[in-house]
């Protein structure tokens, strides 16, 4: 990706945040940022929090190795916390004044912030800051508003929860503060990527999992839309949620082009998705009756899609385009004339294996069609018999203001034909670039290749709705508002360790909720003792019938339902509950708008799939009993933890998945150590999942029917 041919579009930015227990954190941050060099090549910067609670920042124009040299890191000094960012300008001109991180140190509250994304309309931010004629970039305005408002709130996280809803746009942020807090933040739509990884002695937050791999970190999970992750100076991780609850709309261009192919994002290995898009493109060519002789990838970004096309058509793939890596990335050229001259000087066509043949040139996308036009001309000069240009995505017909450099619609040739039928657009674009045929991949097929439907992606450039300005999706509303703190009813059958996690989280003030009752079907369950120690009401209802006795089970559940309807909780959480709840029970809870949430010590899928993609490859979904030991005994490279919702009509251990976290197996893990690591991860992220559920509910949404798209 670093030496891509693209003259079409600029990439966005890469952000990194690191906490470790030793003092070499800045070196890890630099290493991670270097792995994200493809995301921004104009400037790089790094901020370190030192032992004197001082934030030191250095940033300059250029690539990561040149800007953050060994000597510069020594000047910045050691520290346990650091953030880093590399950039290209989505807002503001390309000069040092707009380089990041943005650091503010002129009061007792000090911060440094790095941003990936774009706030298209900063008028709202300027108004809150009392600015009229400021030419500040969006990142500086975000940092200034957070800094200005900090004095009005007790904590940084409270400040962020109240300030960030004023930031309307796409943003993944990393922030370090002088009192020893590291934050990773993602906007409520989750448009730009951000993930969490575990280092041997710390944590890392980064735009892509490739940055985790570069530092030896293990992928844990993605930062959820609207989530604030806080890591304190002791390395303790806590999550909070802010803003309106929205459907996740991940940028499809991240999948098609921006993200490194080896990154694992949005539940898929990017290379695998791109190859699948190529296979779907090949199928479309078959349907259209297009029969090329050879497939030529447009390096580097078009290679995976070309591989898929070649596989589907059973054709050889010929490397007929040689790219000069010394010309530089043509998409960072500031003007269209510069882009064209750079394209012409960067590619050389080897005619040996294409002369007299029908050639399909495959690329991932085409925006300004600069490269496509130049290549069609060069292949014609190389005596290709027929030239087909195939793109593994739809025509680009709209500009983007959420982090991609395509601001002017007049620079998008396909937009001239956007009201035409799909095949007519293909015909007219072929005429425009001088190809015999042009084949695009429709949006439904494109998003299918990356594991989801178009509704779950941001695809405005391809003619889709705009997340901010388009019609907002309306989710089912709760008839009964949550009054005061959300009320939890927790069902336990055993020791209640997860119950204790919830109790501790609430008592530490990290979750604004209350446990109104602990219910158990076993009178000796130690979870009841835990509840009593914290003066939480308990209800014990032992089941004395046989599990096969349907009538006895129905009568038993009716008693539980009667009790729950009496105490009126907002949410039911199963914490080691060993009695399978029937469809009748779940329907009764739905009638009362009470979601039932369960945790599962393995990785689950929402659907009935028997396989799940992980950062360590595809593994079987483990359901039923012994789900901790089974992955270990099978020698799986990874397992994890899931929180999901129970719905009537769903099979065992199924239902909408709210949150997952991966645990990579270590060579020295014993069965006991493995189980301990699973349990520790469960205890760490269970409160996060419940907070996410409660946040959505407090936005007035009825999630009990399973209609909210987690």
N, C-alpha and C positions, 0 to 999 in steps of 0.2 A: 504493500500500500504506500510506503514512503516514496517510492519512485513511480507512482502512478502517472499515466499519460494525461489525466484529465485536464482539459482546458476549460471545462464546462462550469464548475462550481468550486467555491472555496469550502473548506471544512470549517468546523466550529472550533471549540476549545477543549482542552483536556484539563481536568482538575484532580488533585490528589490531596489527601489529608492523612497524616500518620501519627500515631502515638506508640511509643515503645518504652519499656522500663529502663533501657540504657540511654546513652547520650548521643547515639549515632543516627538518630532519626532523620536529620537533613540528608544524609547520604542515601537512605532508603527512599525518601521522597524524590530525590533527583533521579534515582534509578527508575522509579515508577513513572515519572514524568517523561523520561526518555522513551519509554515504551509507548507513550501516547503522542509521540512527535508528529504522527500523521494527522492529528487533530488540529494542529496549529503550528505554523512555522515563522510567524512574524516576530514574536517575542516570547520570553520565558521569565519566570520569576519564582522566588521562594521566600517564605517567611518562617522564622524560627522563634519559638518561645524559649528564652534561656532561663538559667537558674535564678536570675534576679527578677523574674517576672517581667522581662522586657521583650517586646517583639522587634526583631531585626529583620528587615526586608531588603532584598536585592533583586532588581529586575532590569532587563535590557533587551534591545532588539537582537534577534538572532535565534539560533537553534540551542537546544538544551545543553549539549556538551560545551558549547562555546560560552554561553552566558553563565552557566552554573559550573564553573571550573573548580578544580580541586582547591586552588588558592582562594577562590571566592567563598567556598564552603568553610574554609578555615577562618576567614574573616568574619563570617556570620556567626561562627561559634557553635558549640554543641547544644543539644536540647532534647527534651523528651517529646515535644510536639512540633510539627511542621506542616505547612500547607504549600502547595506549588501549583502553578498554572502555566500552560502555554496557550497562545492566543492567535487568532486572526480576527480582524475587526468585523463584528456584526453590527456594532453601533459605535460611532466615533471613528475618527481617522486613524490610519496606521502610523502612529508615532509613539515615542517612549512615554508620553504623558498618559496614554491609554493602556499601557502595559499593566499587568496584574502580577501578584495580588495588590489590592487597594488596602493600604494600612492607615489607620487613624489612631494617633497616640496623644492627642492634646487634652486629655482629661484623665480622671482616675479610671474611667472605663475605656479600654483600648481594644482594638480588634484589627484583624487582617482578613480579607475576604477574596476568594477566587470564584469566578462565575463561568459557567458554560450555558449558553442559551442567548435569549434576547427578550427585552421588554419593549414591544413595538411602540407603545405610547407612554412616554415618561411624564406626561402632563400631570397625572395624578401624584406621582412621586415629588415633582417640583412643588406642587401645591402644598403638600404636607411639610415640605422643607422651607416653604416661604420663598421660593426662588421663582424668578420670572424669565430672565434672559440668560440663564446658565446654559453653557454648552457641554456640561458634564456628561460623560457616558452613563449608560444604565447601571453598570456595576458600581460606579462611584456614588450614584444616587441611592442605590440599595444600601450600600455600606453606611452612607451618611444618615439615612433615615433610621437604620437600626441603632446607630450610635446616638443620635439625637434622642430617641425614645427610651434608651436604656435606663435613664434616671427615673422614669415614671413607673418602673416595674421592679419586682423583688429579685428576679433572676434573668439571665440571658434567655432561657427557654421561654419564659413568660413574655419577654419582649418580642421574640421571634414569632410566637403564636399570634400576637396581636398586630405586628407590623407586616408580616409576609402576605396576608390577604390583600394588602394594598398594591402588591406587585403583580400586575396582570400580564402574564406572558409565560415564556419557557425558561426555566432555570434549574440547574443543579449547582449547588453552592457548597464550598468548604469554607470554614471560618475557624480561626483560633483567637482566643481572648487572653488578655494579660493575667487573668486570675486562674488560668489553667483549665480551660475547656476547649475541646475540639468538637466542631459540629459538621455534620453532613446533612444536606437539605435538598429535597426534591419537590418541584411544584406539584399542585394537586392533580394535574393531568399526567404527570410522569413523562413528559415529552422527550426530555434529554436523559441519557442513561446515568446511573450511579449505582455502585455496588459496594458491598462490605466484605472484607477479607480478614482472616486471622493470621497474624504473624506468630512466629514461635514465642515472641515475648511482647506482643502488642496487637494493635489493630491497624488496618488501612482502609480508607475510603477512596474510591477512584472511579473515573468515568467508565473504564472497561476492565474486564477480568484479565486482559493481557497485561495490565500494569501489576496485577496481583501475581501473575505467573513470573514476571520479571524480578520480583523481589522474594520469591519463594513463599509467598502467602497462599493460604487456602481460601478458595471462594466459599463464602457462607450463604449469602443471599443478596438480592437486590434491595436497595432502599425503596420503600414503597412510595407511591404518589402521595404527596401531602405529608410526608414523614420528616421529622427532625430527629436525627441520631445525635446524642450527646455522649462524649467520652470525657470523663474527668481526669484530673492529674494522677489518679490512682489506677486508671485504665478501666474504670467501671462504666459500663455502657447502659444507657437508658434511652427510650424512644418516646416521642410525643407526636401528635398529629394536629394539623391546622387546616383552616380554610374549608371551602365547600367540598363535599364529597362528589367526585367526578368519575366517569368511566376512564380507565387507563387508555391513553392515546399516544402510544410510543411512536416516535417519528419513523416512518417506513424508510426514509432515506438513510437512517442509521443502519438498517438491515441491508439495503441495496448497495450502499457505497461507503458511507463514512467509517463505519466500525471495522477494526481489523478482523480479517476472516477467522483468526484463531480465537477471538473473544467469544465468550458464552454470555449471551444477553437475552433477556425476555424469554427464557426457557428454551433457547435453541443455540446450537453452535452455528455461528454466522456462515461459515463456509458451507455447511450442510444445507442451509436455507438457500444460499446462492446457487448451489449445484441443482437443488430441486427446482428453483425458478427456471434454470436452463432446461431441465427435462420437460417442464410444462411448456416452455417456449418451443422446444422441439416437437411436442405433440401438436401445438398450434400450426406449426409449419406443415406437418403432415396433413392436417385438416384443410389447409389452404392449397395443398398440392404442390408445394415448393420442394424441389429436389436438388439440393446442391451436391457438389462432388466432395468438397472439403470444408472443414470448420476452422476459422481463424479467430483466436481470442485477441481482444484488444487489451494488451497488458496495461496495468496489472489487475485492475479491478474487474475486467471482463473475463478473466480466466476461469473462475469457478462456474459461471453460467455457461461459458463455451464448453466446458467439460460435460455439463449436463446435456447440452444440445447434442454433442458428439455421441454420447452414450445412447440417447433416445433415438437418434437417426442411424446409429451404427456406422458412423463415418470417422475417418482419421482427423485428428486435430493437428493443424500445421502452424508452427510458430513463424509466420511470415512477416511479422512486424518486429523490427529491432528498435528498441528504445534507447536513446542516449540519456543516461542518468546524470549527465553533466549540464544539461540544459536547465534542469530544475523543474519543479512542479509547475506546469503551465497554468494551473487554475489559480495560482497566487499572483499572476501577472495583473497589474491594476487596471489595464484598459483592454478593450476588445481587440484593437489593432495589435497590441503587444501579445495578446493570447494567440492570435492567428500566426504571427511571425514565429512565436515560440513553438507552436504545433508543427509548422512547416519545417522547422529546424530540428525537431526532436525525434521524428519517426522516419525510419528507412524501411522500404518494402523489399523483401527478398522474393524475386519473381520466379525462382527455379521451379517451385512446386505448385504454383498457381496459374502459370501461363496456360491459356486455353481452357481453364476450368471454371465451373460455376462455384463461386465462393460465397459463403455466408460469414460475414464479419460480426462477431458477437460482442456486445458490450452490456454493462449492467444498466445504463441509463443514458439519456441524451437530453441535455438542457438547452444550451445555446446552439447546439449542432455544429460547433466550430470544428471539433475533431472529426466528426462524422463526414463533413463536407470534404475536409482535407484528405481523409483516408479513401473516400470513394474516388476522388480524383487520382490519387496515387495508385490505387489498384487498377484503375482504368488504364493508366500509363504503363502498368506492368503487364498488360495484355490479358487480364482476367476475362473470361468469356461472359460471365454474368456476375453482377455484384448485388448481393442481398445484405442489407444491414438489419440485424436483429437485436432488439433491446429487451432485456429481461425485466421490464417495467413499463408502465403506460406512458403516453405522451405528457410532457410537462407543459401545462397550460396556464398555471397561476404562479405568481410570485410568492415568495415565502418571507415572512417577517418574524419568524420564530427561531432564527439561528442559522439559516442557509443564505448564502450570498446570491440571491436572485430577486433583487428588489424591483426591477423594472419589467413590466409585462412585455414591453416592446422588444426586449432582448430574448424573448422566448418564441421562436418561430412557429412552433406547433400551436401556440395560443391563437394564431390567426384563423385556425380551422377548428377551434374547440367545439363549436356548435354542430359540426358535421358528424355523420356516423363514423364509427371507429375505422372501418375499412377505407373510407374516403380520406381520413386524416393520414393513414398509412400511405396512401397513394400520393397525396400532395407533399408530404414530407420527403418521399422518395424523389419526387421531381425537384424539390428544393435542394437536396444534397447531391443530386446526380447519381442516385443508385437505381438499379432496375426494380427492386422491391424493398420495402421497409416492413418489418414485422415487429409489432409491440406486444407486450404481455398485458392483458386486461388487469385492472386493479384487484378483482376478486381472486384471480389466479396468483397474482404477485403476493398478496397477503397470505393466501393459503400456503404458499411455499415457505413462509416464515411462521407457520403454526397457528394462525388465527384468522379471524374475519376482518374485513376492512373497518368495521365499526370500532375495533379496538386499536386502530392506528391513526396517527395524524398523517393525512395524505392530501392536504389542501393543494400542494403543487400539482397533483394529478387530477384536480377537479373536485376534490372532496370538500366537505364543510370546514369552516374555520373554527377551531375550538373556542375561541373567545367571542368572535362576532357572529358565528352561526347560531342556529336554533339550539338551545340548551336542552339536553335530555332530561326528562322528568321521570323520577323514580317513584314507586308507590309510597304514599305518605302515611305516616302513623296517625291513627285516629286519636290515640291517647299520647299526649305529650309527656316527656319525662319530667317529673316534678322534683326539683332538688337534685341530689346526687343519684346517679343510676344505681339501681338495686340489683344485686346479684344473688342468685340461689345456686349453691354449689352442691353437687351430688357426689358422694364418696362411698367407697366400699372397703378401703384399706387404710394405709398409714397416713394418707393425706399430705404427702410432701408437696404436691402441686397446690393444694389448698393453702399450705403454709407460705408458699411463694406469693400467692395472691394476698394473703393477710399482711405479709411484710411489705409488699409493694404499696398497699393502701395506707398502712400505718406510717410509712416513710414519706407520705404525701406525694408519691409518684403516680398515683392514679386517683382521680376524683370520683370515687365510687364507694359503695358500702355493701358488705355482705349481710343480707337480712336473714339468711338461714343456711344451715348446712344439713342436708338430708342424707341419711344412710339406710341401706337395706340390711346392714349387719350391726347388731348392737355393740359388738366388741371392736368395731373399727376405730383405730387410734385417731383418725381424722376428727371424730367427735370430741375427743379430749383436747385436740388442738383448738377446736372451735370454742369449747368451754373456757379454756385458758384466756381467750381473748373476748370473753363475754358475748359470743355470737350465738343466737338461738339455734337449737338443734331440733331435728325431728327424726325419730327412729321408727322405721316400719319394716320389720323383718319379713322376708318372703318365706312362707312355710310350705308352699305347695311344690309340686314337681314342675320342672321347666317345660315338660310336654303337656301340662294341663292348661289348655287355652283359657278355660273359664276362670280358673284360679288366677291366671296372669291378668286377665281383663279386670277382675275385681280388685286386684292389688293396684293396678295402675289407676283405677278410678279413685282410690283413696289418695294416691299421690297427687292426682290432678285436682282433687278437692282442696287439698292443703295448699298447693301452689296458687290456685285461684283465690285462696283466702289471703295469702301474704303478698300477692301481686308483684312479683319481681319483674324487672325489665329484661333480664337475661338469665338463662340457665346454662351453667357450665358443668360439664362432666369431668371430674378429676379422679380418675381411677374407679369409675362406676362400672361394676361388672354385671349389671342386669340389662339385657338388650331391650330397648324401648320399642314399643310397637308403633305401627302406623297410626293407630287410633290416638295414642298419646301425643305423637308429633302433630297430628291434625288439631288436637285440642289446644296445643301450645300456639299453633298458627292462628287459631281463632282469637286467642288472647294477645296476639302480636308479640309473642315471646320466642326469640330465636334460641335454639339449642346448639351449643358449641362443644365440640369434643377435641381433645388433643391426641395425637397418634405418633408414637416414637419411630416413625419411618416416613419416607417420602411418598405422598399420595398425589393422584391426579383427580381432577373434578369429575371426569368421565370414567367410563368402565375400562379404560386402557390398561393393558397388562404391562406396559413399558413406560418408562419416564426418562426424559433426557436430563442429564446432569452435567456438571462441569467436568466430570471424569468419564463421560460417555453414557450410553443408554444402559439402564439397569432395569430389572423387573420391579414392578410395584409390589410391595410386601403388605398383605392384609391378613387379618385374623390374629391368631395367637402367636407368641414367641417372635414378635416382629423385631425385637432388639437383637436377639441371638441369631436369627436366621440369616441376615445379611453377613454377619461375621462368619458363620459356619460355611456359607456359600463362597466366601472369599471375595465379596463385592468390594470394589475400591472405595465406595462411598455409600452412606445411608443418610439419615437425617431425622427431621422432626416436622410434623405438620399440624396445623390447626384447621379444622374444617367444620362445616355446618351440617347438621343432620336434618334431612327432609323426608317426609313420607314418600314411599315409592322407590326410595334409593336402596341399593344393596348395602351390605355391611361394609363399614369403613369407606363410604363414598359420600359425596355431597360437595358443594362449593368449597374450594380450598382458599382460606383467608391468608395464610402465611406458611412458608416452608423455610427451613434452614438446613444446609448441608453439613455433614461431618465426614471428613475424609479419613479413611482408615490409615493408621500408621503401622510401619513394619513391626514395631515392638509392642503393639497392642495385644494384651491378653483379653479373654472374654470379659473378665471383671473390669479391666480398664476401659474397654470399649463401652460397656454398659454405663460406667460412670460418666464417660464423655457424652453419651447420648442424653443422660439425665441432666447433666450440667447445661447442655444446650437447650433442652426443654425448659428448664427453670429460668434460663436467661431470656428466652424469646416468647414464652407464654404470655407474660403481661403485655408485651408489644401487640400481640394478636388481639387480645381482649380490648386493649385501648383502641385499636383500629375499629373494632366492631362498635364499641360505644360511641366513638367519634361520628361514625356514619349514622347511628341511631339518634344522636343528639342533633344532627342536622335534619331531623324530622323524617327520616326515611324508614319505612317498614321493611326490614330485611328478612322477616320471619318466613316469607314464602320462597326465599332463595332467588329473588329476581335482581338483586344488586350484583353487578359484575366486579367481583373482587379482583 
